[in-house]
Amino acid sequence: MASNSTDHMSVYSKPPFDSFSYSKLAQAYYIISGILTIFGNGFLIFLFILYKKLRQIQCNWIIAYLSGVEVLIV
């Protein structure tokens, strides 16, 4: 066996991205975009429930469904 071979088990004991972290700006962006997503989609669902005219068009059902799924994912 060659003397300069690498130990493949070192990847498991020390992962390459162990010290990876987001900057404060990136964290603020993710938090703000998540909050805006929840409020925006929640408002759309609220309007869909409130106004019967919005429920008459099939395309609006798809938009409301996608908004509901996105709120559940975020």
Buried (B, 14 or more C-beta within 10 A) or exposed (E): EEEEEEEEEEEEEEEEEEEEEEEEEEEEEEEEEEEEBEEEBEEBBEEBEEEEEBEEEEEBEEBBEEBBEBBEEE
